[in-house]
Amino acid sequence: MKNRLVYDLPLRIFHWLFAGLFVGAFLIAKTVDDESLTFSYHMLGGLLLGFIVILRVLWGFVGTKYSRFSSFALNPKDLTSYFTSFLAADKERWAGHNPASSWAGLLMMGLALGLAGTGYLMAGGRTEVFEDLHELLANIFLVVVLMHIMGVLLHAFRHRDGLALSMVNGRKKDIPEAERIPGSRPLIALLFVAFVTLFGFHLAHNFDSQSRNLKLLGTNLQLGENESDNEGKHDYD
């Protein structure tokens, strides 16, 4: 069988933006002191991550066949069957997300929204209440990401069916003609990129790097300690 188109362009763009934003925000959080200006970009990245997940949720209801949540294989029996067939080297084909990637995708999107939400509340002044929860969600997120990557690599090694490239070109091997999607939705992809870019510009425009203050949704968010606060502390000491 020929390679068939199953993943549209908006989904693929989301996938790589999602991965890049999480990796960037996580690395900053783990390697940069929270008093550094750079740490503010961890928080800005987290807000942008939450925004693209909201767009993805909307696309999950109105998008093409395999972008919709209704196509996700979330039945626990399917997950058990998937792992059983995987260990038996049975090349069962899933046109869209297989059970493992369905669960991983849903978990990662939920965790991303949780991280954005707790980060927003922390920046609004509720640090003590949500700081531990935020860190816990980030660590769980990392575990899920690593398991997902490991699963994709094991699948690619076991079956050699080009699965890893499906989120690049949107195509899968050995998929029946009837299962393919009719098009990649480039105009929707362009609209998606435009919305993300506009929100990114909105964050940048409303962020004061000196005070480390961000105005968002009528709320002043403090994305770290500003220089005057640090100077005041030093003077007091």
N, C-alpha and C positions, 0 to 999 in steps of 0.2 A: 504493500500500500504506500501511497505517497504521503509526504508530510502534509498535515492538515492544520489550518489556522484554528486555534481554540482560545487563545488569550488575546483580548483586544489591547490596543495601544494605551488607553488610559490606565488599565490595570498594570501593565508593564512599567509605565512611568512611575506610578504610585509605588510599586514594589521596590524600585531602585532608589527613589527619593526616601522612602521609609527606612530602608537599610542604611543609607548614607547619613541621614539625620540622627538615627539612633546611635550608630557607631561614633559619629562626631561628638554628640552630646555626652555619651558615656565616657569616651576617652578624656574629654575636658574635665568631667567630674572627678575622674580618678587620678588625673595627673596635674591639675592646676589648683592652687590654693583659692579658696572661695573669696578671699579679699582681693584677688587679681581681677582686673577688668575683663580678662579673657573668660573668666567664669560666667560672666553675664551672658556670653554667647551660648553657653550650655543651656541657660534658661530660655533664651530666645529660640534656640533650636528645638527645645522641648515644646514650646508653644506652637511653633510651625509644624512639628510632628503631630500634635493633637489636631491641628487644623486640617492636615491632609487626610487624617483618619476619618474625620467628619465627612469630607468629600467622598472618601472611599465607601463609607457606610451608605451614603445616598446612592452611589453607583451600584452598591450591592443589592438595591431594590429595583433599579431601572436600567441597569446595564445589560450587556450581552449575556448569553446563556451561562457561561462559566464564570462570569464576574458576579453573578447573583448569588446571594447566600442560600437561596433555595437549591442550588446545585451542589452545595457542600455536603460531603459524605460524613455526617455527624452521628450516624447510628453506631453505638458501641460494638455491635456485631460486625459491622463493616471494618472497624478498626482492628478487631481481633482477626478477622479473615485476611486483612491486608498483611499483617505481620506473619501470619501462618504461611500464606502464599509466598511471601518474601523469603522466608527461611527455607522454603521448599524449592526456591528458584522458579516458581511458577510466574510466568510473564503475563500476569493479569493487567489489562490496560484500563486506565481511567482517563477518559477524554478530558475532563477538567481536573480539579484538585482531588488527589487521592485522600483517603481518610486521615492519614498522618498530617499532610499539609493542610487539610481542612481545619483540623483541630489546632495546629500550630498557628495558622493565620488568624483564626478567631481569638486565640489566647493573646497573641502579640498585639492585635488591635485593641483588645480590652485593656491590656497592661499599658499600652501607650496612652490611652485616654486617662487611665488612672494616674500615670506619671504627670501628664499635662495638668490634670485637675489638682493633684496635690501640690505640684510646683506652683501653680497659680495661687493657691491658698497660702502657701508658704511665703511667696513674694508679697502677699497682701497682709502679712504680719502674723500669721498663725504657724510660725516655724516649729515651736515645741510640740504641737499636737500632731503635725503631719510629717515631720522630718524622718522619723523611723519608718513610717509606712512608705514614704517615697523611696527610701533606700532599699527596703525589702522588695518593692515592686521592680526596681531597677535590676536587682540581683536575680529575681525570678525571670525577668525578661531576658537577661543574658543567658541563663540556663536554657530557656526555650529556644533562643536563637541558635545556640551551639548545637542543641539536639536536632534542630531543623537542618542546619548545614551538614551535620554528620549524616542525617538520613538521606539527604540529596546525594551526597558523595557515595554512600553505600549503595544506593539505588543505581547510580551511574556506573559504579564498578561491577555490580551484580548483573545488570541487564544490558548495559551499553546501548541504551536507546535514545541518547541525546536529551534526556529529561532536563539536565542542567541548562540547556540552551533555550528551553521553552519560554522562559521569562525574558529572553533577549529577542528572539524572532517570533514568538507567539505560536510556534508550531510544534506538533508532536507526531511521532512516527506511528504507523499501523493503526490509525484512527479512521473509522469508516467515513465515507463522504457525507453521510447523513448527519454525522456528529459535528462537523465543522461549523464555525460561525460565518456569516455572510461577509463580514468586513471588519476592519480593525478600528473603525470610528476615529479617524484622524482629527476631525473637527472638534469632537468632544475632548480629545487629548489636548488640542490647542487651547480650548476653553479651560481645561483643568490646569494647564501650565500658567495661563493668564491669571486665574484666581489665586494660585499659589504665589506667583510673582507679586501680585498686588498686595496680598497679605504680608509678604516679606517686606515690601517697601513700606507698608503701614507700620510694621514693627520698627523698622530702621528709622523712619521719620519721627516716631513718637518716643524714641529711646534717647535719653540724655546720658552720654557716656561719662560726663563729669559727676553728675549726681547719682548715676546708675539707676535712674528712675524711668519707668515705662508707663505711659498712659494707655490703658486698654479697657474698652467696654465701660468707660466712666470710672475706672478704678486706677489709683496710683499704685503701681507695683514697684517694690524696691528689689532690684536684681543684684544684690550685694551691698557692701558698705562703700559709701562715697568717700572721697578724699578728705572732706572737711570733718567727717566723723572720725576718721583715723587720726587727723591732726589733733582733734579735741582730746582723743584718748591719750595720745602721746604727751600733750601738754599737761593733762591731769596726772599722768604717771610721773 
